[in-house]
Amino acid sequence: MSGSELRDVIAIYREKARKAEMLGIVNEYEVYQRKALIAESYLVNPDDITVGKVYRMIGTEDAYFKVERVKGVFAWGFRLNGEAYEEGIPLSLLQLDQ
């Protein structure tokens, strides 16, 4: 998909999530939010992510993530001051330096 096609799909997912939220269907809202988040990750260049670097996480207050490796559209590593297990998060959750 091209960047514009991905943006169109993201907009569709966001609209569906908004409608589900208005109807009070929480699980459907969460599914569409997650789909939009994954789609946004395809717009992030994995080469812009530096292994070993600590990134601030978007959407969470004072949460940081240390990247151990990048595979596809996910960064694998550990949350700072979090659980001691490795997890994968979508690249779109990482605050990249502008």
C-alpha positions as CSV (number, residue, x, y, z in Angstrom):
1,M,0.0,0.0,0.0
2,S,1.1,3.5,-0.6
3,G,1.3,6.1,2.1
4,S,-1.9,7.8,1.0
5,E,-3.7,4.4,0.9
6,L,-2.5,3.7,4.4
7,R,-3.7,7.1,5.6
8,D,-7.1,6.4,4.1
9,V,-7.3,3.1,5.9
10,I,-6.2,4.7,9.2
11,A,-9.0,7.4,8.8
12,I,-11.6,4.6,8.2
13,Y,-10.4,2.8,11.4
14,R,-10.5,6.0,13.4
15,E,-14.0,6.8,12.3
16,K,-15.2,3.2,13.1
17,A,-13.6,3.5,16.5
18,R,-15.3,6.9,17.1
19,K,-18.7,5.4,16.2
20,A,-18.1,2.4,18.4
21,E,-17.2,4.7,21.3
22,M,-20.3,6.7,20.8
23,L,-22.4,3.5,20.9
24,G,-20.6,2.4,24.0
25,I,-19.1,-0.8,22.4
26,V,-15.8,-0.7,24.2
27,N,-14.2,-3.9,22.8
28,E,-15.0,-2.8,19.2
29,Y,-13.5,0.6,19.9
30,E,-10.3,-1.0,21.2
31,V,-10.0,-3.2,18.2
32,Y,-10.3,-0.4,15.7
33,Q,-7.9,1.8,17.7
34,R,-5.3,-1.1,17.7
35,K,-5.8,-1.6,13.9
36,A,-5.2,2.1,13.3
37,L,-2.1,2.0,15.5
38,I,-0.7,-1.0,13.6
39,A,-1.4,0.7,10.2
40,E,0.4,3.8,11.4
41,S,3.4,1.7,12.1
42,Y,3.8,1.0,8.4
43,L,4.3,4.7,7.9
44,V,7.4,4.6,10.2
45,N,10.7,3.8,8.6
46,P,12.3,1.0,10.7
47,D,15.8,2.4,9.8
48,D,14.9,5.5,11.9
49,I,14.8,3.4,15.0
50,T,18.2,3.0,16.8
51,V,18.7,-0.3,18.6
52,G,19.8,0.3,22.2
53,K,18.2,3.8,22.4
54,V,15.5,4.8,24.9
55,Y,12.4,6.3,23.3
56,R,9.5,8.1,25.0
57,M,6.2,6.3,24.3
58,I,3.4,8.3,22.7
59,G,0.1,8.3,24.6
60,T,1.5,7.3,28.0
61,E,2.7,9.8,30.5
62,D,6.4,9.4,31.5
63,A,6.8,5.9,29.9
64,Y,10.0,5.0,28.2
65,F,11.0,2.0,26.1
66,K,14.5,0.7,25.4
67,V,14.7,-0.9,21.9
68,E,16.6,-4.2,21.8
69,R,15.7,-5.1,18.2
70,V,13.3,-4.2,15.4
71,K,11.3,-6.8,13.5
72,G,8.8,-5.7,10.9
73,V,6.7,-2.9,12.3
74,F,7.4,-3.8,15.9
75,A,10.1,-2.7,18.3
76,W,11.1,-5.3,20.9
77,G,12.6,-4.4,24.2
78,F,11.8,-3.3,27.7
79,R,9.8,-0.6,29.4
80,L,11.9,1.4,31.8
81,N,10.6,1.1,35.4
82,G,8.2,-1.5,34.2
83,E,7.9,-5.3,34.2
84,A,11.2,-7.2,33.6
85,Y,9.8,-9.0,30.5
86,E,10.5,-8.3,26.9
87,E,7.6,-7.0,24.8
88,G,6.9,-5.8,21.3
89,I,5.2,-2.5,20.6
90,P,4.2,-0.9,17.3
91,L,6.8,1.5,15.9
92,S,4.1,4.2,15.9
93,L,4.2,4.3,19.7
94,L,7.8,5.5,19.8
95,Q,8.4,9.2,19.9
96,L,11.0,9.8,17.3
97,D,13.3,12.8,17.5
98,Q,12.2,15.5,15.1
